[in-house]
């Protein structure tokens, strides 16, 4: 099993498929690198090197008690890129992974980075504040914490419904996809899952977005019930210099795993890589 060890002794698992320009995938909460398998196989089949890691406390990575914050996530990503000596990297982040990628650029710059892709990302700030009136009220995140610390198995089963838009008329998501979501989610350490709620909801990434100085593609479903588009993609696009925004009409948060938006995203991703 391929792993790196961070400065605080945490083992970070990663997949490494194919050869060519590296495309590094950062997953959303509460999933792991398996959620990127379709896209990792796609880019590896098309002449790229696909690398997808499990964030600390997620998937096959170890479960430390501390470090479940965007700064540490970004530093773990930096250690992965440094250890593998990756150059000319395309960073792809979904949801919390989009925050991880953005904070990486804010803390470590773009010396190793060629392009950035943010899918359904939490940027710039999810929490509703006086300066961010379109954000989500704190009560919604308190409810997530209550679900995780209570009956987390049932909570994750329920969360898969809005995550994939299964509660919308005409939804095409299969029970199998929802079951996979539950399986991945149950692999997250409880402390890491709980602490990550604060990380993805309360971290202001405005200044980090402004530091991105490479071509950037922002993609978002306009029916995203987890990270609503008005406070995220439509704000983020105003903060990044060289950016393109693509909105998917009616698409949910987990659009990369559900037809027909999965195929649309895969096509847009390959076009951006080329």
MOWOTA-V926870 format. One record per backbone hydrogen bond with DSSP energy under -1.0 kcal/mol. CO is the residue of the C=O (numbers start at 1). NH is the residue of the N-H. Records with the same first field share a line. If there is no record, write none. Layout:
# MOWOTA-V926870
CO: NH, NH
This chain:
# MOWOTA-V926870
2: 14
4: 12
6: 9
10: 6
11: 62
12: 4
13: 54
15: 52
17: 50
21: 49
22: 90
23: 51
24: 92
25: 53
26: 94
28: 31
32: 35
33: 36
34: 37
36: 40
37: 41
38: 42
39: 43
40: 44
41: 45
43: 48
44: 47
49: 23
50: 17
51: 25
52: 15
55: 58
57: 189
58: 61
62: 57
67: 69
69: 73
70: 74
71: 75
72: 76
73: 77
74: 78
75: 79
76: 80
77: 81
78: 82
79: 83
80: 84
81: 86
89: 114, 115
90: 24
91: 117
92: 26
93: 119
94: 97
95: 99, 122
96: 100
97: 101
98: 102
99: 103
100: 104
101: 105
102: 106
103: 107
104: 108
105: 109
112: 89
115: 91
116: 217
117: 93
118: 219
119: 95
124: 205
126: 136
132: 135
136: 128
137: 140
138: 142
139: 143
140: 144
141: 145
142: 146
143: 147
144: 148
145: 149
146: 150
150: 152
151: 155
152: 156
153: 157
154: 158
155: 159
156: 160
158: 161
159: 163
160: 164
161: 166
163: 254
165: 168
168: 171
174: 178
175: 179
176: 180
177: 181
178: 182
179: 183
180: 184
181: 185
182: 186
184: 187
185: 188
189: 193
190: 194
191: 195
192: 196
195: 199
196: 200
197: 201
198: 202
201: 127
205: 209
206: 210
209: 212
215: 116
216: 244
217: 118
218: 246
219: 120
220: 248
221: 224
229: 234
232: 235, 236
233: 237
235: 238
236: 239
242: 216
244: 218
246: 220
248: 222, 251
251: 223
254: 257
258: 262
260: 264
261: 265
262: 266
263: 267
264: 268
265: 269
266: 270
267: 271
268: 272
269: 273
270: 274
